[in-house]
């Protein structure tokens, strides 16, 4: 049981704040920003995060700075998630994680190259939320339960852990119910996944289907997802990962389509007939798509 969390003083980065947030969520331990002692490094009840030159989960040490330059980009959060057995799921379901690893291990220039974006784009993605939280986390020598920032970090850690545990549950749910549709149309087969209405229903049906696609490695195959509309008896239909083949605003005049997003990424229909749902998908195909 971790009773104390120690991380470095000075400036803070997103990876150490998130790593500490996850540990707070798990253990509700106070946080101290200082150099660790030898006793800290040898005491498994003291989590030493992003400092100390040791990666030894058995002793609750989670530092990556002694890794070689050639080591796969890794950050303190990576090590904590690995220890909790959640790292692989986090890579699947947290698109921001690899970028956080690259920023911490390689810096903004190499991260921008890896992302194939201009260096300035890294700064453009920062927000006052990030800067304020990091600044206040860095300023105080300790953070104690009950304090506003500590409790906010607890919520962040709780939400991340809940997201990862729930993602796995949603995958199992989708795997038990999802149907794959191959729809012939204009000589090019449309690949879709359909999640029927169930009892009890999924709390986040579109997310469940998306998580299933990722876990099964179908991201380059599936073009459209169909899922129960949580606000009605019909279904939502959406292009998966903004596939360019479809524009669902093309079917907005259909009598059973009660909403189509102006950007064309999705629509909602009162229809529950699978054949009709397939027809709406086919009707949304962009004529110029090659």
Protein Blocks (a to p, Z undefined) as FASTA:
>chain_A
ZZbdcddehjddfklmmmmmmmmmmnopacddddddfklmmmmkbccehihjiacfknop
acfklpcfklccddfklmmmmmnopmmmmmmmmmklmmmmmmmmnojmlmmmmnopafkl
mmmmpcfklmmmmmmmmmpmbdcehiaklmmmmmmmmmmmmmmmmmmmmmmmmmmmpccd
dddeehiacddddddddddddfblmlmmmmmmmmnopmmmpmbdcdddfkbmbdcdddeh
hiakbcfklmmmpmklcbdcfklpaccdfbfbfklmmmmmmmmpcfklZZ
